[in-house]
């Protein structure tokens, strides 16, 4: 049975009581304590201050500035707002915590493409292909970017 946040949807998220994991777009990781019947779990999303977090019985469960869950969502919000430098910064911090996070790598690739940093884009795709060597999308885009870079040099 798929639980909230385990489906591969762009805004799917969930905080699971059995293990204290937070799930986001199909991937998950430790976030906070588990919870049980009677506990009150709330999710806060504040666009003005660009913060999001869960609380358990009124207590914020975020563990600090390098919280992987926070970095995932904050990076996504910055991306939507076209604040690519902040997105890149958060995704880089996230990759230090979760080096195999393919979603973070793909978003960084997209930013590198938007701001025309093709060398960084190619290097990032090499990392992605080390993690997921059979990713057809990554292989195809990697070849297209290499071709684009080559064509621009002519």
C-alpha distance (Angstrom), angle and dihedral (degrees) to the residues before:
residue distance angle dihedral
X1 . . .
X2 3.81 . .
X3 3.79 113.5 .
X4 3.84 127.1 -156.9
X5 3.80 111.8 -64.4
X6 3.80 94.9 16.2
X7 3.80 93.6 92.0
X8 3.78 114.1 91.1
X9 3.80 96.8 -113.5
X10 3.82 123.5 134.3
X11 3.81 95.4 -119.8
X12 3.80 99.3 27.0
X13 3.79 111.2 129.9
X14 3.77 137.4 157.8
X15 3.80 141.9 167.9
X16 3.79 111.9 -141.7
X17 3.78 122.2 -146.5
X18 3.79 96.7 -155.8
X19 3.80 95.6 65.9
X20 3.83 107.9 5.1
X21 3.80 90.6 -115.4
X22 3.76 124.3 145.7
X23 3.79 117.3 -143.3
X24 3.78 124.3 -156.5
X25 3.80 126.5 179.7
X26 3.78 92.4 -21.8
X27 3.82 99.7 -45.4
X28 3.77 126.9 91.2
X29 3.74 145.5 -174.7
X30 3.78 143.8 168.4
X31 3.78 114.3 -57.3
X32 3.79 111.8 154.7
X33 3.76 146.7 -43.4
X34 3.78 123.9 -31.9
X35 3.79 117.5 -108.8
X36 3.77 137.9 -148.9
X37 3.79 142.5 -163.3
X38 3.79 109.4 -47.8
X39 3.81 96.1 28.8
X40 3.79 115.4 116.9
X41 3.81 114.5 -137.7
X42 3.80 119.3 -169.4
X43 3.77 132.0 -179.2
X44 3.80 118.7 -147.8
X45 3.78 124.4 -161.6
X46 3.80 115.4 -179.8
X47 3.81 112.7 -177.4
X48 3.81 94.2 -177.2
X49 3.82 94.1 58.4
X50 3.82 93.8 28.2
X51 3.79 95.2 -126.6
X52 3.77 134.6 129.7
X53 3.77 131.6 178.7
X54 3.80 147.3 144.8
X55 3.79 125.3 -113.3
X56 3.78 129.0 -158.0
X57 3.80 113.9 -152.2
X58 3.82 88.9 -19.0
X59 3.82 96.8 -50.0
X60 3.81 118.5 118.9
X61 3.81 110.3 -120.3
X62 3.84 97.3 -161.4
X63 3.78 109.3 120.1
X64 3.80 100.3 -156.3
X65 3.82 145.7 -63.0
X66 3.81 94.4 -50.8
X67 3.79 95.9 52.7
X68 3.81 105.3 140.8
X69 3.79 93.6 -142.9
X70 3.80 92.0 51.7
X71 3.81 92.4 46.8
X72 3.83 91.9 50.1
X73 3.77 94.6 53.4
X74 3.77 96.9 35.5
X75 3.81 89.9 51.3
X76 3.79 90.2 50.6
X77 3.82 91.7 49.7
X78 3.81 92.0 49.3
X79 3.81 89.3 49.1
X80 3.81 91.7 53.1
X81 3.81 88.8 49.0
X82 3.86 89.9 51.1
X83 3.82 91.2 -118.2
X84 3.77 91.5 140.4
X85 3.81 97.6 167.2
X86 3.81 91.1 56.3
X87 3.81 91.2 43.0
X88 3.79 91.0 52.0
X89 3.81 91.3 47.9
X90 3.83 93.0 51.7
X91 3.80 93.3 44.6
X92 3.81 91.0 49.9
X93 3.83 90.0 52.3
X94 3.81 89.2 46.6
X95 3.82 91.5 52.1
X96 3.82 89.4 54.8
X97 3.82 87.4 58.8
X98 3.82 96.8 36.3
X99 3.84 107.6 23.4
X100 3.82 92.7 177.3
X101 3.81 95.6 53.0
X102 3.81 100.5 131.4
X103 3.81 93.0 -175.8
X104 3.82 90.8 59.2
X105 3.81 90.5 47.4
X106 3.81 91.6 50.4
X107 3.81 92.5 50.2
X108 3.81 90.3 49.0
X109 3.81 88.1 50.8
X110 3.76 90.4 52.5
X111 3.82 91.4 50.6
X112 3.80 91.9 48.7
X113 3.80 88.9 51.7
X114 3.82 93.0 48.5
X115 3.81 93.2 50.0
X116 3.82 91.7 40.2
X117 3.82 97.8 -117.4
X118 3.78 94.3 147.1
X119 3.82 98.1 165.3
X120 3.82 90.3 55.1
X121 3.80 89.3 44.8
X122 3.80 92.2 54.6
X123 3.83 91.6 46.5
X124 3.80 90.6 49.8
X125 3.81 91.5 50.0
X126 3.80 89.6 52.4
X127 3.82 88.1 56.5
X128 3.79 91.0 47.9
X129 3.81 91.5 50.3
X130 3.83 90.7 50.6
X131 3.81 88.3 57.9
X132 3.81 96.6 39.7
X133 3.82 107.3 20.1
X134 3.82 93.0 172.5
X135 3.81 96.3 50.7
X136 3.83 101.1 129.3
X137 3.82 93.6 -165.9
X138 3.81 92.6 52.0
X139 3.81 92.3 47.5
X140 3.79 92.7 49.8
X141 3.80 95.2 46.9
X142 3.82 91.3 44.6
X143 3.81 90.5 56.1
X144 3.83 92.0 45.0
X145 3.81 92.3 51.6
X146 3.80 92.3 47.7
X147 3.82 88.7 51.0
X148 3.82 91.5 46.8
X149 3.80 91.3 50.7
X150 3.82 90.5 48.2
X151 3.84 92.1 48.6
X152 3.81 91.0 50.3
X153 3.81 90.7 54.5
X154 3.82 92.7 56.6
